[in-house]
Amino acid sequence: MEKKAPTSAELTSFSGKRIFFGHQSVGMNIIGGLEATYSRSGSPTLTVTETRTAPSGAGGYLAHAPMGVNGDPIGKFADFTTVMNGSMGKAVDVAMLKLCYVDVTAQTDVDALFKKYSAMMAQLEAAHPDVTFIYTTVPLTTDRGWKQKVKSWLGRDDQMGPADNAARERYNQVVRKQYSQTGRFFDIAAVEATMDSAPAERKRDGVPYYVLNNGLAADPGHLNGVGSRAAAAEFVSVVAAQ
């Protein structure tokens, strides 16, 4: 069952806002889901442009750009800060940075990373009080198949195993605890895990963690059409409420 599509009012609200979205490849899945959702709905056109500087002209838009390089979340924080402290921060209504699943693995110090994330967000909010910043969880990967488990045992880890998703869950739980009640929270991990009403969940050392639901996955780390539209629907819902 596909997630309920955004309402016409939500789509109109979203497309009328000036938004900046910093991301990497899963972000392109979300943008594809947005474009598909607007195409299906017949709602006002969503203007999407890839840029690191504020678009010219009046009206709403979704400006987006890749941030840093995958595997270096601190570099992404710095890149997002640079963009927002330029012309973008003076122009947009809403801004969001989404990390990638490879930015949080079993080797990540999740508490230290969260401190860096929360400090960056606090600094940007103080510098740009007219911008609504959206907080996010980090995306997931699917449960590892037996071939990938063998590779891991042989030391060829692809950073998509149970320990990696468990680390993402630890990070996401800290993010949820801090920001889930703000009304400015996009829980992409929960969206990725959930098909129908039951999230795809596993356990490691008795502790549950979410995985990317196979029904929403194009490959172990990216979203298919249904998953892309589900993530887009949640993005629209969160931003439209601002």
Contacts in CASP RR format, 6 or more apart in sequence:
PFRMAT RR
TARGET T0000
AUTHOR 0000-0000-0000
METHOD contacts of the structure
MODEL  1
MEKKAPTSAELTSFSGKRIFFGHQSVGMNIIGGLEATYSRSGSPTLTVTE
TRTAPSGAGGYLAHAPMGVNGDPIGKFADFTTVMNGSMGKAVDVAMLKLC
YVDVTAQTDVDALFKKYSAMMAQLEAAHPDVTFIYTTVPLTTDRGWKQKV
KSWLGRDDQMGPADNAARERYNQVVRKQYSQTGRFFDIAAVEATMDSAPA
ERKRDGVPYYVLNNGLAADPGHLNGVGSRAAAAEFVSVVAAQ
1 195 0 8 1.000
1 196 0 8 1.000
2 226 0 8 1.000
2 229 0 8 1.000
2 230 0 8 1.000
3 191 0 8 1.000
3 229 0 8 1.000
3 230 0 8 1.000
3 233 0 8 1.000
3 234 0 8 1.000
4 233 0 8 1.000
5 37 0 8 1.000
5 40 0 8 1.000
5 41 0 8 1.000
5 229 0 8 1.000
5 233 0 8 1.000
6 14 0 8 1.000
6 37 0 8 1.000
6 41 0 8 1.000
6 233 0 8 1.000
6 236 0 8 1.000
6 237 0 8 1.000
6 240 0 8 1.000
8 41 0 8 1.000
8 43 0 8 1.000
9 240 0 8 1.000
10 236 0 8 1.000
10 237 0 8 1.000
10 240 0 8 1.000
11 37 0 8 1.000
11 38 0 8 1.000
11 41 0 8 1.000
11 43 0 8 1.000
11 44 0 8 1.000
11 46 0 8 1.000
11 236 0 8 1.000
11 240 0 8 1.000
12 43 0 8 1.000
12 44 0 8 1.000
13 239 0 8 1.000
13 240 0 8 1.000
14 46 0 8 1.000
14 235 0 8 1.000
14 236 0 8 1.000
14 239 0 8 1.000
14 240 0 8 1.000
15 38 0 8 1.000
15 43 0 8 1.000
15 44 0 8 1.000
15 45 0 8 1.000
15 46 0 8 1.000
15 47 0 8 1.000
15 60 0 8 1.000
16 44 0 8 1.000
16 59 0 8 1.000
16 60 0 8 1.000
17 60 0 8 1.000
17 93 0 8 1.000
17 94 0 8 1.000
17 239 0 8 1.000
17 242 0 8 1.000
18 55 0 8 1.000
18 59 0 8 1.000
18 60 0 8 1.000
18 61 0 8 1.000
18 63 0 8 1.000
18 91 0 8 1.000
18 92 0 8 1.000
18 93 0 8 1.000
18 94 0 8 1.000
19 60 0 8 1.000
19 61 0 8 1.000
19 62 0 8 1.000
19 63 0 8 1.000
19 92 0 8 1.000
19 93 0 8 1.000
19 94 0 8 1.000
19 95 0 8 1.000
19 96 0 8 1.000
19 239 0 8 1.000
20 63 0 8 1.000
20 64 0 8 1.000
20 65 0 8 1.000
20 83 0 8 1.000
20 84 0 8 1.000
20 88 0 8 1.000
20 89 0 8 1.000
20 92 0 8 1.000
20 94 0 8 1.000
20 95 0 8 1.000
20 96 0 8 1.000
21 27 0 8 1.000
21 30 0 8 1.000
21 31 0 8 1.000
21 62 0 8 1.000
21 63 0 8 1.000
21 64 0 8 1.000
21 95 0 8 1.000
21 96 0 8 1.000
21 98 0 8 1.000
22 64 0 8 1.000
22 65 0 8 1.000
22 66 0 8 1.000
22 67 0 8 1.000
22 80 0 8 1.000
22 83 0 8 1.000
22 96 0 8 1.000
22 97 0 8 1.000
22 98 0 8 1.000
23 30 0 8 1.000
23 64 0 8 1.000
23 65 0 8 1.000
23 66 0 8 1.000
23 67 0 8 1.000
23 97 0 8 1.000
23 98 0 8 1.000
23 100 0 8 1.000
24 66 0 8 1.000
24 67 0 8 1.000
24 68 0 8 1.000
24 70 0 8 1.000
24 98 0 8 1.000
24 100 0 8 1.000
25 70 0 8 1.000
25 100 0 8 1.000
25 222 0 8 1.000
26 98 0 8 1.000
26 100 0 8 1.000
26 101 0 8 1.000
26 139 0 8 1.000
26 188 0 8 1.000
26 221 0 8 1.000
26 222 0 8 1.000
26 223 0 8 1.000
27 64 0 8 1.000
27 98 0 8 1.000
29 218 0 8 1.000
29 222 0 8 1.000
29 223 0 8 1.000
29 225 0 8 1.000
29 227 0 8 1.000
29 228 0 8 1.000
29 231 0 8 1.000
30 98 0 8 1.000
30 188 0 8 1.000
30 223 0 8 1.000
30 228 0 8 1.000
30 231 0 8 1.000
30 232 0 8 1.000
30 235 0 8 1.000
31 48 0 8 1.000
31 62 0 8 1.000
31 64 0 8 1.000
31 232 0 8 1.000
32 228 0 8 1.000
32 232 0 8 1.000
33 225 0 8 1.000
33 227 0 8 1.000
33 228 0 8 1.000
33 229 0 8 1.000
33 231 0 8 1.000
33 232 0 8 1.000
34 46 0 8 1.000
34 48 0 8 1.000
34 62 0 8 1.000
34 232 0 8 1.000
34 235 0 8 1.000
34 236 0 8 1.000
35 46 0 8 1.000
35 48 0 8 1.000
36 225 0 8 1.000
36 228 0 8 1.000
36 229 0 8 1.000
36 232 0 8 1.000
37 229 0 8 1.000
37 232 0 8 1.000
37 233 0 8 1.000
37 236 0 8 1.000
38 44 0 8 1.000
38 45 0 8 1.000
38 46 0 8 1.000
46 62 0 8 1.000
47 59 0 8 1.000
47 60 0 8 1.000
47 61 0 8 1.000
47 62 0 8 1.000
48 61 0 8 1.000
48 62 0 8 1.000
48 64 0 8 1.000
49 55 0 8 1.000
49 61 0 8 1.000
49 62 0 8 1.000
49 63 0 8 1.000
49 64 0 8 1.000
50 63 0 8 1.000
50 64 0 8 1.000
50 65 0 8 1.000
51 63 0 8 1.000
51 64 0 8 1.000
51 65 0 8 1.000
52 65 0 8 1.000
52 83 0 8 1.000
52 88 0 8 1.000
53 86 0 8 1.000
53 87 0 8 1.000
53 88 0 8 1.000
54 63 0 8 1.000
54 87 0 8 1.000
54 88 0 8 1.000
54 89 0 8 1.000
54 90 0 8 1.000
54 91 0 8 1.000
54 92 0 8 1.000
55 61 0 8 1.000
55 63 0 8 1.000
55 91 0 8 1.000
63 88 0 8 1.000
63 92 0 8 1.000
65 83 0 8 1.000
67 75 0 8 1.000
67 76 0 8 1.000
67 79 0 8 1.000
67 80 0 8 1.000
67 83 0 8 1.000
67 97 0 8 1.000
68 75 0 8 1.000
68 76 0 8 1.000
68 79 0 8 1.000
69 75 0 8 1.000
69 76 0 8 1.000
70 100 0 8 1.000
70 102 0 8 1.000
70 103 0 8 1.000
71 100 0 8 1.000
71 102 0 8 1.000
71 103 0 8 1.000
72 103 0 8 1.000
73 99 0 8 1.000
73 103 0 8 1.000
73 104 0 8 1.000
73 113 0 8 1.000
73 116 0 8 1.000
73 117 0 8 1.000
74 113 0 8 1.000
74 116 0 8 1.000
76 97 0 8 1.000
76 99 0 8 1.000
76 103 0 8 1.000
77 97 0 8 1.000
77 116 0 8 1.000
77 117 0 8 1.000
77 120 0 8 1.000
80 97 0 8 1.000
80 120 0 8 1.000
80 124 0 8 1.000
81 120 0 8 1.000
81 123 0 8 1.000
81 124 0 8 1.000
83 89 0 8 1.000
84 95 0 8 1.000
84 124 0 8 1.000
84 127 0 8 1.000
84 128 0 8 1.000
84 131 0 8 1.000
85 127 0 8 1.000
88 95 0 8 1.000
89 95 0 8 1.000
89 128 0 8 1.000
89 131 0 8 1.000
90 128 0 8 1.000
92 131 0 8 1.000
93 130 0 8 1.000
93 131 0 8 1.000
93 132 0 8 1.000
93 242 0 8 1.000
94 131 0 8 1.000
94 132 0 8 1.000
94 133 0 8 1.000
94 134 0 8 1.000
94 239 0 8 1.000
94 242 0 8 1.000
95 124 0 8 1.000
95 128 0 8 1.000
95 131 0 8 1.000
95 132 0 8 1.000
95 133 0 8 1.000
95 134 0 8 1.000
96 133 0 8 1.000
96 134 0 8 1.000
96 136 0 8 1.000
96 186 0 8 1.000
97 136 0 8 1.000
98 136 0 8 1.000
98 139 0 8 1.000
98 186 0 8 1.000
98 188 0 8 1.000
99 136 0 8 1.000
99 138 0 8 1.000
99 139 0 8 1.000
100 138 0 8 1.000
100 139 0 8 1.000
101 138 0 8 1.000
101 139 0 8 1.000
101 140 0 8 1.000
101 141 0 8 1.000
101 159 0 8 1.000
101 160 0 8 1.000
101 164 0 8 1.000
101 168 0 8 1.000
101 221 0 8 1.000
102 159 0 8 1.000
103 138 0 8 1.000
104 110 0 8 1.000
104 113 0 8 1.000
104 138 0 8 1.000
104 164 0 8 1.000
104 167 0 8 1.000
104 168 0 8 1.000
104 171 0 8 1.000
105 159 0 8 1.000
105 163 0 8 1.000
105 164 0 8 1.000
105 167 0 8 1.000
106 159 0 8 1.000
106 161 0 8 1.000
106 163 0 8 1.000
106 164 0 8 1.000
106 166 0 8 1.000
106 167 0 8 1.000
108 167 0 8 1.000
108 171 0 8 1.000
110 167 0 8 1.000
110 170 0 8 1.000
110 171 0 8 1.000
110 174 0 8 1.000
111 174 0 8 1.000
113 171 0 8 1.000
114 171 0 8 1.000
114 174 0 8 1.000
114 175 0 8 1.000
114 178 0 8 1.000
117 175 0 8 1.000
118 178 0 8 1.000
121 133 0 8 1.000
121 135 0 8 1.000
124 131 0 8 1.000
124 133 0 8 1.000
125 131 0 8 1.000
125 133 0 8 1.000
132 184 0 8 1.000
132 242 0 8 1.000
133 184 0 8 1.000
134 184 0 8 1.000
134 185 0 8 1.000
134 186 0 8 1.000
134 238 0 8 1.000
134 239 0 8 1.000
135 175 0 8 1.000
135 178 0 8 1.000
135 179 0 8 1.000
135 182 0 8 1.000
135 184 0 8 1.000
135 185 0 8 1.000
135 186 0 8 1.000
136 175 0 8 1.000
136 185 0 8 1.000
136 186 0 8 1.000
136 187 0 8 1.000
136 188 0 8 1.000
137 171 0 8 1.000
137 172 0 8 1.000
137 175 0 8 1.000
137 176 0 8 1.000
137 186 0 8 1.000
137 187 0 8 1.000
137 188 0 8 1.000
137 189 0 8 1.000
137 190 0 8 1.000
138 168 0 8 1.000
138 171 0 8 1.000
138 172 0 8 1.000
138 175 0 8 1.000
138 188 0 8 1.000
138 189 0 8 1.000
139 168 0 8 1.000
139 188 0 8 1.000
139 189 0 8 1.000
139 192 0 8 1.000
139 212 0 8 1.000
139 221 0 8 1.000
140 165 0 8 1.000
140 168 0 8 1.000
140 189 0 8 1.000
140 192 0 8 1.000
140 193 0 8 1.000
140 210 0 8 1.000
140 211 0 8 1.000
140 212 0 8 1.000
140 221 0 8 1.000
141 160 0 8 1.000
141 161 0 8 1.000
141 164 0 8 1.000
141 165 0 8 1.000
141 211 0 8 1.000
141 212 0 8 1.000
141 220 0 8 1.000
141 221 0 8 1.000
142 160 0 8 1.000
142 211 0 8 1.000
142 212 0 8 1.000
142 213 0 8 1.000
142 214 0 8 1.000
142 217 0 8 1.000
142 220 0 8 1.000
142 221 0 8 1.000
143 162 0 8 1.000
143 165 0 8 1.000
143 200 0 8 1.000
143 202 0 8 1.000
143 211 0 8 1.000
143 214 0 8 1.000
144 152 0 8 1.000
144 160 0 8 1.000
144 161 0 8 1.000
144 162 0 8 1.000
144 220 0 8 1.000
148 158 0 8 1.000
148 160 0 8 1.000
148 161 0 8 1.000
148 220 0 8 1.000
149 161 0 8 1.000
151 157 0 8 1.000
151 158 0 8 1.000
152 158 0 8 1.000
152 161 0 8 1.000
158 220 0 8 1.000
160 220 0 8 1.000
160 221 0 8 1.000
162 202 0 8 1.000
162 204 0 8 1.000
162 209 0 8 1.000
163 204 0 8 1.000
165 202 0 8 1.000
165 209 0 8 1.000
165 210 0 8 1.000
165 211 0 8 1.000
166 204 0 8 1.000
166 207 0 8 1.000
166 209 0 8 1.000
168 189 0 8 1.000
168 209 0 8 1.000
168 210 0 8 1.000
169 189 0 8 1.000
169 207 0 8 1.000
169 208 0 8 1.000
169 209 0 8 1.000
169 210 0 8 1.000
172 187 0 8 1.000
172 189 0 8 1.000
172 210 0 8 1.000
176 185 0 8 1.000
176 187 0 8 1.000
179 185 0 8 1.000
180 187 0 8 1.000
183 238 0 8 1.000
183 241 0 8 1.000
184 238 0 8 1.000
184 242 0 8 1.000
185 238 0 8 1.000
186 234 0 8 1.000
186 235 0 8 1.000
186 238 0 8 1.000
187 234 0 8 1.000
188 231 0 8 1.000
188 234 0 8 1.000
189 210 0 8 1.000
190 199 0 8 1.000
190 210 0 8 1.000
191 227 0 8 1.000
191 230 0 8 1.000
191 231 0 8 1.000
191 234 0 8 1.000
192 210 0 8 1.000
192 212 0 8 1.000
192 213 0 8 1.000
192 216 0 8 1.000
192 223 0 8 1.000
192 227 0 8 1.000
192 231 0 8 1.000
193 199 0 8 1.000
193 200 0 8 1.000
193 201 0 8 1.000
193 210 0 8 1.000
193 211 0 8 1.000
193 212 0 8 1.000
193 213 0 8 1.000
194 200 0 8 1.000
194 213 0 8 1.000
194 230 0 8 1.000
195 213 0 8 1.000
195 215 0 8 1.000
195 216 0 8 1.000
199 210 0 8 1.000
199 213 0 8 1.000
200 210 0 8 1.000
200 211 0 8 1.000
200 212 0 8 1.000
200 213 0 8 1.000
200 214 0 8 1.000
201 208 0 8 1.000
201 209 0 8 1.000
201 210 0 8 1.000
201 211 0 8 1.000
202 208 0 8 1.000
202 209 0 8 1.000
202 211 0 8 1.000
203 209 0 8 1.000
212 220 0 8 1.000
212 221 0 8 1.000
215 224 0 8 1.000
215 226 0 8 1.000
215 227 0 8 1.000
216 223 0 8 1.000
216 224 0 8 1.000
216 226 0 8 1.000
216 227 0 8 1.000
216 230 0 8 1.000
217 223 0 8 1.000
217 224 0 8 1.000
217 227 0 8 1.000
218 224 0 8 1.000
218 225 0 8 1.000
223 230 0 8 1.000
223 231 0 8 1.000
END
